C-alpha cells in the first residue's frame, strides 16, 4: 500500500486541491466547506488555508512518493487536552484505499503521544457511512447525534459524534 505524509499547505498544491477536492460537489456533500466554482476561488482558498495551517493543527494528506495532495484533516484542542476533529477529507478517487485510516492514525499518534491529548472526538454526517466505518475501524465509540446547520447553504443535518481515549 502507498504511504502518506501529513504536511502543511504550499502554493504548489493549487492544482492538486482544485482537481482532487475543492471542485468535487459530490465530495462536498458531506463536508462543511463549499465547493469552489473556478480556479480564482481556489487560489484564494489556498492562501487562506496556508495562513490557517500556520497556527493550527491542520494538514494536507499527501502521497509520500509523489507529494500529490489527496486530502486534508485537522483538529482543535477544546480544552482539558480534549481534541475535536475539524474535518477529514479524502479525494473521491483515493477513497477505499486505506488513506483515511493512515491519516487518522498519524493524527491520533500526534495528538496522544506528542501533544498529551486525553481524548479525541470525531464527527461526521449521519449519512456518511464511509466516515462512520473509518472511525469505527480505529476503535472509536459512538457517543451521540446532534442537529447542526451548515453555514454556507443553511443545510440542516444530523452529525454523529464518536470518541476515542488515549491508550485505547
C-alpha positions as CSV (number, residue, x, y, z in Angstrom):
1,X,0.0,0.0,0.0
2,X,1.2,3.5,-0.8
3,X,2.2,5.6,2.2
4,X,1.1,9.1,3.0
5,X,2.5,12.0,4.9
6,X,0.8,14.9,6.7
7,X,2.3,18.3,5.9
8,X,1.3,22.0,5.7
9,X,-0.2,23.5,2.6
10,X,2.1,25.2,0.0
11,X,1.3,27.3,-3.1
12,X,2.3,24.4,-5.3
13,X,-0.7,22.5,-4.1
14,X,-3.2,24.5,-6.1
15,X,-3.6,22.0,-8.9
16,X,-4.0,19.0,-6.6
17,X,-6.6,20.7,-4.4
18,X,-8.5,22.1,-7.4
19,X,-8.5,18.8,-9.3
20,X,-8.9,16.3,-6.4
21,X,-11.0,18.0,-3.9
22,X,-12.3,21.6,-4.0
23,X,-14.4,21.4,-7.2
24,X,-15.9,18.0,-6.3
25,X,-19.5,18.7,-5.4
26,X,-20.2,15.0,-4.5
27,X,-17.3,15.0,-2.1
28,X,-18.5,18.3,-0.5
29,X,-22.0,16.9,0.1
30,X,-20.8,15.5,3.5
31,X,-18.4,18.3,4.3
32,X,-18.8,21.8,5.8
33,X,-16.9,23.6,3.0
34,X,-18.4,25.0,-0.1
35,X,-17.1,23.7,-3.5
36,X,-15.1,26.3,-5.4
37,X,-16.5,27.4,-8.8
38,X,-13.3,28.4,-10.5
39,X,-9.5,28.5,-10.2
40,X,-9.5,32.1,-8.9
41,X,-11.6,31.0,-5.9
42,X,-9.3,28.1,-5.5
43,X,-6.3,30.4,-5.3
44,X,-7.9,32.5,-2.6
45,X,-8.9,29.4,-0.6
46,X,-5.4,28.0,-0.8
47,X,-3.9,31.3,0.5
48,X,-6.4,31.2,3.4
49,X,-5.5,27.6,4.1
50,X,-1.8,28.3,4.1
51,X,-2.4,31.1,6.7
52,X,-4.8,28.9,8.8
53,X,-2.4,26.0,8.9
54,X,0.5,28.1,10.1
55,X,-1.1,28.4,13.6
56,X,-3.5,25.4,13.7
57,X,-3.3,21.6,13.9
58,X,-4.3,21.2,10.2
59,X,-2.6,19.3,7.5
60,X,-2.7,18.2,3.9
61,X,-2.6,14.5,3.3
62,X,-0.1,13.7,0.5
63,X,1.2,10.6,-1.2
64,X,4.7,10.1,0.1
65,X,6.1,9.1,-3.3
66,X,4.7,11.9,-5.4
67,X,3.7,14.6,-2.8
68,X,0.3,14.9,-4.5
69,X,-2.4,16.2,-2.2
70,X,-5.2,13.7,-1.8
71,X,-6.9,15.2,1.2
72,X,-6.8,17.1,4.4
73,X,-7.5,16.8,8.1
74,X,-7.2,18.7,11.3
75,X,-8.1,19.0,14.9
76,X,-8.6,21.6,17.6
77,X,-7.8,21.4,21.3
78,X,-11.2,22.2,23.0
79,X,-9.6,22.4,26.5
80,X,-8.5,19.9,29.1
81,X,-6.5,18.0,26.4
82,X,-9.6,17.0,24.6
83,X,-9.3,17.4,20.8
84,X,-12.0,17.5,18.2
85,X,-11.7,17.0,14.5
86,X,-12.1,19.9,12.2
87,X,-12.8,17.6,9.3
88,X,-11.1,14.8,7.3
89,X,-11.5,14.6,3.6
90,X,-10.0,12.2,1.1
91,X,-10.4,12.8,-2.7
92,X,-13.0,10.6,-4.3
93,X,-10.6,8.7,-6.5
94,X,-8.4,7.8,-3.4
95,X,-11.2,6.6,-1.1
96,X,-11.4,3.0,-0.1
97,X,-7.6,2.5,-0.3
98,X,-6.8,3.0,3.4
99,X,-5.5,6.5,3.1
100,X,-8.1,8.0,5.5
101,X,-7.2,5.3,8.1
102,X,-3.5,6.0,7.7
103,X,-4.0,9.8,8.0
104,X,-6.2,9.4,11.2
105,X,-3.6,7.1,12.7
106,X,-0.9,9.7,12.1
107,X,-3.1,12.5,13.6
108,X,-4.1,10.4,16.6
109,X,-0.4,9.5,17.3
110,X,0.5,13.2,17.2
111,X,-2.4,14.2,19.5
112,X,-1.9,11.4,22.1
113,X,1.9,10.9,22.0
114,X,3.2,14.4,21.2
115,X,0.5,16.8,22.4
116,X,-0.6,14.8,25.5
117,X,-4.2,14.5,24.4
118,X,-6.5,12.5,26.6
119,X,-9.5,12.2,24.2
120,X,-10.3,12.7,20.5
121,X,-13.9,13.5,19.3
122,X,-14.7,12.6,15.7
123,X,-17.9,13.8,14.0
124,X,-19.5,13.1,10.6
125,X,-22.7,13.5,8.7
126,X,-25.2,10.7,9.7
127,X,-25.4,9.7,6.0
128,X,-21.7,9.5,5.6
129,X,-21.3,5.7,6.1
130,X,-17.7,5.7,4.8
131,X,-16.7,8.2,7.5
132,X,-18.5,6.2,10.2
133,X,-16.8,2.9,9.1
134,X,-13.4,4.7,9.3
135,X,-13.8,5.9,12.9
136,X,-15.3,2.5,14.0
137,X,-12.3,0.7,12.3
138,X,-10.0,2.7,14.5
139,X,-11.8,1.8,17.7
140,X,-13.9,5.0,18.2
141,X,-17.0,4.6,20.2
142,X,-20.4,6.2,19.2
143,X,-21.5,8.8,21.7
144,X,-24.4,10.8,20.4
145,X,-26.1,12.6,17.5
146,X,-26.8,16.3,17.2
147,X,-28.7,18.5,14.7
148,X,-26.5,21.1,13.1
149,X,-26.7,23.7,10.2
150,X,-24.1,24.0,7.6
151,X,-23.2,27.7,7.3
152,X,-22.7,28.2,3.6
153,X,-26.1,26.8,2.4
154,X,-28.1,26.5,5.7
155,X,-28.4,22.7,5.2
156,X,-29.8,21.1,8.3
157,X,-28.1,17.8,9.0
158,X,-27.5,15.3,11.8
159,X,-23.9,14.8,12.9
160,X,-22.9,11.7,14.7
161,X,-20.2,12.0,17.3
162,X,-17.6,9.4,18.3
163,X,-14.8,9.3,20.8
164,X,-11.5,7.5,21.5
165,X,-9.4,8.0,24.6
166,X,-5.6,7.8,24.9
167,X,-4.4,4.2,25.3
168,X,-7.5,2.6,23.7
